[in-house]
């Protein structure tokens, strides 16, 4: 008859995840590395939202991360559904958690603010950044022209005597 091996019972406070649970306070989804102006613009847009960050791991995989606490996390930082937790949680090895691995940064690059990303982008990928900057300026000009047309139409559609549009200052 095979002997049953039992794991030692430890106090809750001795569990390696007790009062930590960093991995249970975000969701990270892999995204494609940006290569086009539109994709870089998406990264900027992501970073304009609270609780959203973008990072690159040491294998050069890009991720978008959403700060959001797992609904099943207990106030002590332990899993409230440990026995039935999803496979992604079961596969995670706490010994590889950034809390326990101190010798290297958890990510190669990480951004929580659009301005910081744009500074990195300009420094690390200057040719692509120059094209991106021209793309954004062109988009801005088109948006301004469209808005001016919309305002002009609104002014001429007003009831009563015609109202002249205010003069535009030369740029």
PyMOL commands that set and color helices and strands:
alter all, ss='L'
color gray80, all
select helices_A, chain A and resi 12-14+22-24+37-47+82-84+87-91+94-96+114-124+126-156
alter helices_A, ss='H'
color red, helices_A
select strands_A, chain A and resi 26-31+52-56+62-67+109-111
alter strands_A, ss='S'
color yellow, strands_A
deselect
rebuild
show_as cartoon
